[in-house]
């Protein structure tokens, strides 16, 4: 979520260049350190940021960010449903 929010804010106010993108990745990294978040979440935030900032858009940046957030949220929900319906078996169990 944070990657899409930062991406939407930066894409709204700044032109697409390497410097704003690099600064945003740095800001996400600092946020990860301050909040003691998982490194995997930082990676996913960076990917979401890159998609929002680097993919050519025909609409407003906030709309691209919202669509990305919605797509990922649906994917997480489907994965959680599958983990309940089709649980992973422990090793050595038949």
C-alpha positions, 0 to 999 in steps of 0.5 A: 500500500505504501508503495502505491501511495508514494508512487501516486503522490510523486507521479502527480507532482513530479516528472518521471526521472530516475532521481524521483524514483530513486528518492522514493525507493530510498524513502521506502527503505527508511520507512522500513528501517524506522518501522522494523518491517519485513524486507519482503514488504519493502521489495513488494513496495518497491515493485508497486512503486515502480509499476505506478511510476514507470508504466506509461499511463493514460489516466491520472496517477492516483487511478493507476495506484488504486488499480494496482492496490486493488489488483494486489488486494484481490490476489492476496484474498484469493491466496488466503482463500486457497490456503484455507480450502487447500491447506499445505500438508506437513512433510511425512504425512500422507 
